Amino acid sequence: MSKAGQQISLKRNEGLLQKEAAPVRGLEISSSAKARLTYSALEAVGHLRKAAQPDYWPTEGWRTAAPEAHGIDSAGLAKAVKEVKDQNLHSFVLVRNGYIVAEGYSKEWDEDRLHPMYSVTKSFTAAACGMAIGEELLTGVGHKLGEFYPEIQHEQSKAEITVEQLLSMSSGLEWDNRGERSSVEMADSPDWVQYVLDRRMRFQPGSAFQYNNGNAHLLSGLLQRAIGIPVNLYVHTKLFVPMGIRNPAWGGDLQGVAIGSWALRIRSRDMAKFGLLYLQGGQWEGGQLIPSSWVEASIQPCTSPSYADGTEGGYGYFWWLKPFPSSQSPFKAHSVFYAAGSGGQRIFVVPDLNLVLAVTGSNQKNGYMPEQFLEKLLRAVKADAALPVNEKAEAQLRASVGSLKRTVDKPVWGSL
């Protein structure tokens, strides 16, 4: 695994890496304590390997359960929903032990409506890469760009960019994230892949992290050449159909290359399915859809950025890696990996709690809202075993979810 994080250039944050951290109310954790929290890939992988299979698979539909049946306090969930519902939260689906234990939608959204994933799309592109390696359509992440695009062989450093460096945002290709300038130029160009190939080299490949939408689209083009079909069609056949993810939308560029960076649209419940797939090490209903070795490699830190709240996280293969504080101790962390998209799209996987949280929204003012929401929800997780039935707390949760359903977006949160 490369260690490109020794020199880090953070030019794009998706609301994740900020100069100033928004305050989080509730559990009081000092900045010095948070600074000691670190993401542990060893811990995350260990929990994935020990994860119990669900007693059913939600291919044809999810089963629901009361939060208390899975060790979660409904009153705590109700409080968390109440505290974030006015920040242009569109939906959330909380899954523990394979059951939806809480779910909510704002007025304009419901469980059947497709939601833009934005950069969550990248994690699906990464999954396609792992599946292609599993099928030996690629031999590994060491493949070099020049092998697939011989026209750049004369540019030695560019030709030497590896698949792994695209996946870890360390290609070294120049990319201007101010006002999404390069992404807009790519989208307006007649040939998106060629636009990325024409970028100058800013760093030596593997020497620095820079968030770059071009990396994911270039990987999509490379995979199409390796697989023989567009990534969106490949993922639909190999992943969406067996998982029961129906009628997704995933556009392509003018050359028919699936947009690897941002164009996927699926339902919130299907986001949770993808999270469950990774929680289960790529296994689904008796089949290994994604190699378990790929899932584990994807959540190893290739770079090690510091987050705004002082925690030490990382970036894997188009997955963000971050420790979240435990409600049991300010010095204990949950090693969480997640797919992230602009405006509040997230798929959080919390291996040690056997928990998945899918979130959608339209919040450009506080891009850290989903992380704050997860942190609040984690405080409601009290035990691995069932808690006593609490009808009063369940009523509070229903009231909070009902209030969310009456909520409409506020322009101040949605504006750039």
C-alpha positions as CSV (number, residue, x, y, z in Angstrom):
1,M,0.0,0.0,0.0
2,S,1.4,3.4,-1.0
3,K,2.0,6.0,1.7
4,A,1.2,9.2,-0.3
5,G,0.1,11.0,2.8
6,Q,3.6,12.2,3.8
7,Q,3.0,15.4,1.7
8,I,-0.6,16.4,1.6
9,S,-2.2,19.2,-0.5
10,L,-5.9,19.5,0.5
11,K,-7.5,21.6,-2.2
12,R,-11.0,20.2,-2.1
13,N,-13.0,19.2,1.0
14,E,-16.5,18.1,0.2
15,G,-17.3,19.6,3.6
16,L,-15.1,17.1,5.3
17,L,-11.8,18.8,5.8
18,Q,-12.3,22.4,7.0
19,K,-10.4,25.2,8.5
20,E,-12.8,25.6,11.3
21,A,-14.8,22.8,12.9
22,A,-18.5,23.5,13.7
23,P,-19.2,22.9,17.4
24,V,-20.9,19.6,18.3
25,R,-23.2,19.7,21.3
26,G,-23.8,16.8,23.6
27,L,-20.9,14.6,24.7
28,E,-18.2,17.0,25.9
29,I,-14.9,16.0,24.4
30,S,-12.0,18.3,24.6
31,S,-10.0,19.2,21.5
32,S,-6.9,17.5,23.0
33,A,-8.9,14.3,23.6
34,K,-10.3,14.4,20.0
35,A,-6.8,14.9,18.7
36,R,-5.8,11.6,20.2
37,L,-8.6,9.7,18.3
38,T,-7.2,7.9,15.3
39,Y,-8.7,5.7,12.7
40,S,-7.5,2.1,12.9
41,A,-7.7,0.0,9.7
42,L,-6.6,-3.0,11.7
43,E,-9.6,-2.6,14.0
44,A,-12.0,-1.9,11.2
45,V,-10.9,-5.0,9.2
46,G,-11.0,-7.1,12.3
47,H,-14.6,-6.3,12.9
48,L,-15.5,-6.9,9.3
49,R,-14.0,-10.3,9.5
50,K,-16.0,-11.1,12.6
51,A,-19.3,-9.5,11.4
52,A,-22.3,-11.8,11.8
53,Q,-24.3,-12.3,8.7
54,P,-27.8,-10.9,8.9
55,D,-30.6,-13.4,9.4
56,Y,-32.0,-12.4,6.1
57,W,-30.9,-10.4,3.0
58,P,-32.7,-7.2,2.0
59,T,-32.6,-8.0,-1.7
60,E,-36.3,-7.9,-2.1
61,G,-36.9,-5.4,0.7
62,W,-35.8,-4.3,4.1
63,R,-37.2,-5.5,7.4
64,T,-37.6,-3.0,10.2
65,A,-37.3,-3.3,14.0
66,A,-37.6,-1.1,17.0
67,P,-34.3,0.6,17.9
68,E,-34.4,-1.0,21.4
69,A,-34.5,-4.4,19.9
70,H,-31.0,-3.8,18.6
71,G,-29.6,-1.9,21.6
72,I,-30.4,1.6,20.6
73,D,-32.3,4.2,22.6
74,S,-35.2,5.7,20.6
75,A,-35.2,8.9,22.7
76,G,-31.6,9.5,21.7
77,L,-32.4,9.0,18.1
78,A,-35.3,11.4,18.4
79,K,-33.1,14.0,19.9
80,A,-30.5,13.7,17.1
81,V,-33.1,14.0,14.3
82,K,-34.6,17.0,16.0
83,E,-31.2,18.7,16.1
84,V,-30.4,18.3,12.4
85,K,-33.8,18.2,10.6
86,D,-33.7,22.0,9.8
87,Q,-30.3,21.8,8.1
88,N,-31.7,20.6,4.8
89,L,-31.6,16.9,5.8
90,H,-33.4,15.0,3.1
91,S,-33.3,11.5,4.4
92,F,-31.6,9.0,6.7
93,V,-31.7,5.3,7.0
94,L,-30.2,3.7,10.0
95,V,-29.4,0.0,9.9
96,R,-28.2,-2.3,12.7
97,N,-27.7,-6.0,12.4
98,G,-29.3,-5.9,9.0
99,Y,-32.6,-4.2,10.1
100,I,-33.7,-0.7,9.5
101,V,-34.2,0.6,13.1
102,A,-34.9,4.3,12.1
103,E,-35.7,6.1,8.9
104,G,-37.0,9.5,7.9
105,Y,-37.6,11.8,5.0
106,S,-38.2,15.5,4.5
107,K,-41.4,16.8,2.8
108,E,-40.1,16.5,-0.8
109,W,-38.4,13.1,-0.4
110,D,-39.5,9.5,0.2
111,E,-38.1,6.0,0.0
112,D,-39.0,5.6,-3.7
113,R,-37.4,8.8,-5.0
114,L,-33.9,8.6,-6.6
115,H,-31.4,11.1,-5.0
116,P,-28.3,12.5,-6.6
117,M,-25.2,10.8,-5.0
118,Y,-22.6,13.3,-6.2
119,S,-19.2,12.1,-5.1
120,V,-20.6,9.0,-3.4
121,T,-20.5,7.8,-7.0
122,K,-16.7,7.4,-6.7
123,S,-17.1,4.6,-4.1
124,F,-19.2,2.6,-6.7
125,T,-16.5,3.3,-9.3
126,A,-14.0,1.9,-6.9
127,A,-16.2,-1.2,-6.3
128,A,-16.2,-1.8,-10.1
129,C,-12.4,-1.7,-10.0
130,G,-12.3,-4.3,-7.3
131,M,-14.8,-6.5,-9.1
132,A,-12.7,-6.3,-12.3
133,I,-9.6,-7.3,-10.5
134,G,-11.6,-10.2,-8.9
135,E,-12.6,-11.4,-12.4
136,E,-8.9,-11.0,-13.6
137,L,-9.9,-8.3,-16.1
138,L,-7.2,-6.3,-14.3
139,T,-4.2,-7.9,-12.6
140,G,-4.1,-5.3,-9.8
141,V,-3.8,-1.7,-8.8
142,G,-0.2,-1.5,-10.1
143,H,-1.4,-1.1,-13.7
144,K,-0.1,2.1,-15.2
145,L,-2.0,4.7,-17.2
146,G,0.3,4.4,-20.2
147,E,-0.7,0.8,-20.6
148,F,-4.3,1.9,-21.5
149,Y,-3.5,5.2,-23.1
150,P,-0.4,4.7,-25.2
151,E,-0.7,8.2,-26.6
152,I,0.7,9.6,-23.3
153,Q,3.8,7.3,-23.2
154,H,6.0,10.3,-24.2
155,E,5.0,12.0,-20.9
156,Q,6.9,9.7,-18.6
157,S,5.5,10.8,-15.2
158,K,2.0,10.9,-16.5
159,A,2.3,7.4,-18.1
160,E,3.6,6.1,-14.8
161,I,0.4,7.0,-12.9
162,T,-1.0,3.8,-11.4
163,V,-4.6,2.7,-10.8
164,E,-3.9,2.9,-7.1
165,Q,-2.8,6.6,-7.4
166,L,-6.1,7.4,-9.2
167,L,-8.0,5.6,-6.4
168,S,-6.2,7.4,-3.6
169,M,-6.3,10.9,-5.2
170,S,-2.5,11.0,-5.5
171,S,-2.1,11.0,-9.3
172,G,-0.3,14.3,-9.3
173,L,-2.5,15.7,-12.2
174,E,-3.2,19.4,-11.9
175,W,-6.8,20.1,-10.8
176,D,-8.3,23.5,-9.9
177,N,-11.0,23.1,-7.3
178,R,-11.7,26.8,-6.8
179,G,-15.3,27.1,-7.7
180,E,-15.1,23.6,-9.2
181,R,-13.3,25.2,-12.2
182,S,-11.6,22.1,-13.6
183,S,-14.7,20.0,-13.0
184,V,-16.9,22.5,-14.9
185,E,-14.3,22.7,-17.7
186,M,-14.3,18.9,-18.0
187,A,-18.1,18.8,-18.1
188,D,-18.1,21.4,-20.9
189,S,-15.4,19.7,-22.9
190,P,-16.2,17.5,-25.9
191,D,-14.1,14.6,-24.5
192,W,-13.9,14.3,-20.7
193,V,-11.2,11.7,-20.6
194,Q,-9.1,13.6,-23.0
195,Y,-9.5,16.7,-20.9
196,V,-8.1,14.9,-17.9
197,L,-5.3,13.3,-19.9
198,D,-4.3,16.8,-21.1
199,R,-3.8,18.1,-17.5
200,R,-0.3,19.0,-16.6
201,M,1.5,17.2,-13.8
202,R,1.6,19.2,-10.6
203,F,3.2,16.5,-8.3
204,Q,5.1,13.3,-8.9
205,P,2.6,10.5,-8.9
206,G,2.1,9.2,-5.3
207,S,3.8,12.1,-3.6
208,A,0.8,14.2,-2.6
209,F,-3.0,14.1,-2.0
210,Q,-5.2,16.4,-4.0
211,Y,-9.0,15.8,-4.4
212,N,-9.6,15.5,-8.1
213,N,-12.8,14.6,-9.9
214,G,-10.7,13.9,-13.0
215,N,-9.1,10.9,-11.3
216,A,-12.4,9.1,-10.9
217,H,-13.5,9.8,-14.4
218,L,-10.2,8.7,-15.8
219,L,-10.4,5.5,-13.8
220,S,-13.9,4.9,-15.3
221,G,-12.4,5.3,-18.8
222,L,-9.6,3.0,-18.0
223,L,-11.9,0.4,-16.6
224,Q,-14.1,0.5,-19.6
225,R,-11.1,-0.3,-21.8
226,A,-10.2,-3.2,-19.5
227,I,-13.7,-4.6,-19.0
228,G,-15.1,-3.9,-22.5
229,I,-18.3,-2.2,-21.4
230,P,-19.0,1.0,-19.5
231,V,-18.7,0.9,-15.7
232,N,-22.3,1.8,-15.1
233,L,-23.5,-1.2,-17.2
234,Y,-20.9,-3.5,-15.5
235,V,-22.0,-2.4,-12.0
236,H,-25.7,-2.7,-12.9
237,T,-25.2,-6.3,-14.0
238,K,-22.8,-7.5,-11.4
239,L,-23.9,-5.5,-8.4
240,F,-27.3,-3.7,-8.7
241,V,-29.3,-6.7,-10.1
242,P,-28.1,-9.3,-7.5
243,M,-28.7,-6.7,-4.7
244,G,-32.2,-5.8,-5.8
245,I,-31.2,-2.1,-6.5
246,R,-33.8,-1.3,-9.1
247,N,-34.0,1.5,-11.7
248,P,-30.8,3.4,-10.8
249,A,-29.7,6.3,-13.0
250,W,-26.0,6.7,-13.9
251,G,-25.1,9.0,-16.8
252,G,-22.1,9.1,-19.1
253,D,-20.1,11.5,-21.1
254,L,-20.3,12.1,-24.9
255,Q,-18.1,9.1,-25.6
256,G,-20.3,6.8,-23.5
257,V,-17.9,6.6,-20.6
258,A,-19.8,6.4,-17.3
259,I,-19.2,9.5,-15.2
260,G,-17.0,8.1,-12.5
261,S,-17.1,11.1,-10.2
262,W,-20.6,12.2,-9.6
263,A,-23.5,11.1,-11.8
264,L,-25.2,8.2,-9.9
265,R,-28.7,8.5,-8.5
266,I,-30.2,5.8,-6.3
267,R,-32.6,5.6,-3.3
268,S,-31.6,6.1,0.3
269,R,-32.5,2.4,1.1
270,D,-30.2,1.3,-1.7
271,M,-27.4,3.4,-0.3
272,A,-27.8,1.4,2.9
273,K,-27.6,-1.8,0.9
274,F,-24.3,-0.7,-0.5
275,G,-23.1,0.0,3.0
276,L,-24.3,-3.4,4.2
277,L,-22.4,-5.0,1.3
278,Y,-19.2,-3.5,2.5
279,L,-20.0,-4.3,6.2
280,Q,-20.3,-7.9,5.0
281,G,-16.9,-7.9,3.3
282,G,-18.4,-7.8,-0.2
283,Q,-20.7,-10.8,0.4
284,W,-24.4,-10.8,-0.5
285,E,-26.8,-13.6,-0.1
286,G,-24.3,-16.4,-0.5
287,G,-22.3,-14.8,-3.3
288,Q,-19.0,-12.8,-3.1
289,L,-20.0,-9.8,-5.2
290,I,-16.8,-7.8,-4.4
291,P,-13.6,-9.7,-3.2
292,S,-13.2,-9.4,0.5
293,S,-9.6,-8.5,0.0
294,W,-10.7,-5.5,-2.1
295,V,-13.0,-4.3,0.6
296,E,-10.2,-4.5,3.2
297,A,-7.7,-2.8,0.9
298,S,-10.2,0.0,0.2
299,I,-10.3,1.1,3.8
300,Q,-6.5,1.2,4.4
301,P,-5.3,4.8,4.6
302,C,-3.3,5.8,1.5
303,T,-3.1,9.3,2.8
304,S,-3.5,10.6,6.4
305,P,-5.2,14.0,6.5
306,S,-6.2,15.6,9.8
307,Y,-9.9,16.4,10.2
308,A,-11.3,19.8,11.3
309,D,-12.2,18.4,14.8
310,G,-8.7,17.3,15.5
311,T,-9.1,13.6,14.7
312,E,-6.6,11.7,12.6
313,G,-8.3,10.1,9.6
314,G,-7.4,9.1,6.1
315,Y,-8.4,8.4,2.5
316,G,-8.5,4.9,1.0
317,Y,-9.7,3.8,-2.4
318,F,-12.4,6.5,-2.9
319,W,-13.5,6.0,0.7
320,W,-13.0,8.5,3.6
321,L,-11.7,7.1,6.9
322,K,-12.4,8.7,10.2
323,P,-12.6,8.0,13.9
324,F,-15.8,8.9,15.7
325,P,-15.8,9.3,19.5
326,S,-17.5,6.6,21.6
327,S,-20.2,7.6,24.0
328,Q,-18.6,5.2,26.5
329,S,-15.2,7.0,26.7
330,P,-13.7,10.1,25.1
331,F,-10.5,8.2,24.5
332,K,-12.2,5.3,22.6
333,A,-13.1,5.7,18.9
334,H,-15.2,3.9,16.3
335,S,-13.1,3.4,13.1
336,V,-15.6,4.5,10.5
337,F,-15.3,4.4,6.7
338,Y,-17.7,6.2,4.4
339,A,-18.6,7.3,0.9
340,A,-19.2,11.1,0.7
341,G,-20.8,13.5,-1.7
342,S,-21.3,17.2,-1.8
343,G,-24.3,18.7,0.0
344,G,-24.7,15.9,2.6
345,Q,-24.7,12.6,0.8
346,R,-23.1,9.9,3.0
347,I,-22.9,6.1,3.4
348,F,-21.3,5.5,6.8
349,V,-20.1,2.0,7.8
350,V,-19.4,1.5,11.5
351,P,-17.9,-2.1,11.7
352,D,-17.6,-2.5,15.5
353,L,-21.3,-1.6,16.0
354,N,-22.5,-3.6,12.9
355,L,-24.2,-0.4,11.8
356,V,-24.8,1.5,8.6
357,L,-26.2,5.0,8.2
358,A,-27.3,6.5,4.8
359,V,-27.8,10.2,4.7
360,T,-28.9,12.6,1.9
361,G,-29.3,16.3,1.9
362,S,-28.7,19.7,0.3
363,N,-26.6,21.5,2.7
364,Q,-23.8,23.6,1.2
365,K,-23.4,25.8,4.3
366,N,-22.4,23.1,6.8
367,G,-20.8,20.3,4.8
368,Y,-20.0,18.5,8.1
369,M,-23.7,18.1,9.0
370,P,-23.8,14.3,8.2
371,E,-20.8,13.6,10.4
372,Q,-22.4,15.6,13.2
373,F,-25.6,13.6,12.7
374,L,-23.7,10.3,12.9
375,E,-21.9,11.4,16.1
376,K,-25.2,12.3,17.7
377,L,-26.8,9.0,16.6
378,L,-23.9,7.0,18.0
379,R,-24.6,8.3,21.4
380,A,-27.9,6.5,21.3
381,V,-26.3,3.1,20.8
382,K,-26.3,1.7,24.3
383,A,-25.6,-2.0,24.0
384,D,-25.2,-5.0,21.6
385,A,-28.1,-6.8,23.3
386,A,-31.7,-5.7,23.2
387,L,-32.9,-3.0,25.6
388,P,-36.3,-3.1,27.3
389,V,-39.2,-2.0,25.3
390,N,-39.7,1.8,25.7
391,E,-43.0,2.9,24.1
392,K,-42.6,6.5,25.3
393,A,-39.2,6.8,23.6
394,E,-40.5,5.2,20.4
395,A,-43.3,7.8,20.4
396,Q,-40.7,10.5,20.7
397,L,-38.9,9.1,17.7
398,R,-42.1,8.9,15.6
399,A,-42.7,12.5,16.5
400,S,-39.2,13.6,15.4
401,V,-39.5,11.7,12.1
402,G,-43.0,13.2,11.5
403,S,-41.5,16.6,12.1
404,L,-38.8,15.9,9.6
405,K,-41.5,14.9,7.1
406,R,-43.1,18.4,7.4
407,T,-39.7,20.1,6.8
408,V,-38.8,21.8,3.6
409,D,-35.4,23.0,2.4
410,K,-34.2,26.4,3.5
411,P,-32.4,28.4,0.8
412,V,-29.7,29.6,3.3
413,W,-28.5,26.0,3.8
414,G,-28.7,25.1,0.2
415,S,-26.8,28.1,-1.3
416,L,-23.1,27.9,-2.1
